[in-house]
Amino acid sequence: MKKKRYILFVMAGILLVVVTGIFMSKPNEKNFVQWFEKEFDVNCLDTDFDCSSLEIGGKTYNHTDGYYDSSTGFLAMAMQIKRLYRNANDPDEFFSIEAKGFLGDFKKIEFIQNKVDIR
């Protein structure tokens, strides 16, 4: 009986450590910005790591619409983000990106371009 209790206690402890580690590596907006700059070769102009303004090929684009959902996935350990960027001088020139992040890594779900040439 004592041995069974001890094994259950150890298993619960291991499970707690694993879940805590996963929660600590949950992606955030800073991780998204780093992935976005690397994956699409864009240059974020703001320094607060939310990439509300960026530059592509000498043109400036501003974040105008989108959502940030951090309660996506198993036990809310993932995030999903969608953003719309418009050219500062020509609002008809825009692109939209939707990505999902889990364990600090992101993958593109959807990418739409209108008059913008991004990789």
N, C-alpha and C positions, 0 to 999 in steps of 0.2 A: 504494500500500500504506500509506504513512504517513497519507494523507488518510482512508482507511477506519478506521484505528486511532484517529485523532483524533476522528472522528465517533462511533465506539463509546464512547470515553472520555467524551465530552460527554453522550451519551445516558444512560450509566450514572450520571453525576453528577446529571443532571436527575431521573432516576428516584429516586435516593437522596434528593434534596431533597424531592420530592413525598411519598414514603413517610414520611419523617421528619416532615413537616408534618402528615400525617394522624394519625400516632401521637401527636403533641403535642396534637392537638385531640380525642383520644379522650375520651368522656364519663366522668365519675366520679360518685360518690354526691352530691357537692356540687351538680353540675349537675342531677341528678335532683331533689333537694330544691327547688332554685330553680324548675324546671319544674313540679313538683308543687304548690307554693304558688301559682304564677301560674295554672296551668291549672284547678285545682279550688278556688281561693279558700280554702285552709286556712292555719292559722297554726301553724307548728312552734314548740314550746315550748322545746326544747333548743338550746343554743348551739354544739354541736359538729358541726352540719350533717349529722346522719344521720336526723333527724326521727323519733326513736323515740317521742316524745309529741307530739300535736298537738291543736288545739282547733278545733271546728266548732260554731258556734251556741251557744257557752257550755258545750259538753260536751267532756270530755277523752277522747281515744282513745290507746291504747298499741299500739305495734308488738309483735305477739306471735309471728309466724311469717313465714317467707318465705325467699327465696334471692336471691343476688346473683351473677350469672355475668358475669364480665368477658371471657370468652374466646369471645364470640359474634361471628359475622360474618366477613367477609373478612379474613384475616390477623390475627384477634383484635382488630380495631379498633372493635368495638362492644361494648355491654353489654346485658344483659337483667336486669330486676329485678322481683321479685314480693313484695308485702308484704300482710300481713293485719293490720288494726287493729281492736281491740275497745274498746268503751266501758269506762271504768274502773269504772263502777257497775253496768252491765248487760252481761254477757258475750254475751248473745244479740243485742245490737246491734253490728253489725260491718260492715266493708267490706273488699274486697280489690282491689288494683290490680296490674296487670302492664303494664310498659312496656319498650320497646326503644329504646336510644339509639345514635346513630351520628353522628359528626362534631359532637358537642356538642348535638345536637337529639334530642328524644324524641318518641315517638308511643305512644299508648295501644293496647295489644293487647287487654286485657280489663279490665272494671271491673264488680264485683259488689257490690250493696248489700243489706243486710238491716236494715230498720228505721232506716236512715240516709238523710238527704236531702242529698245533695251534688250540686250542679250536674249 
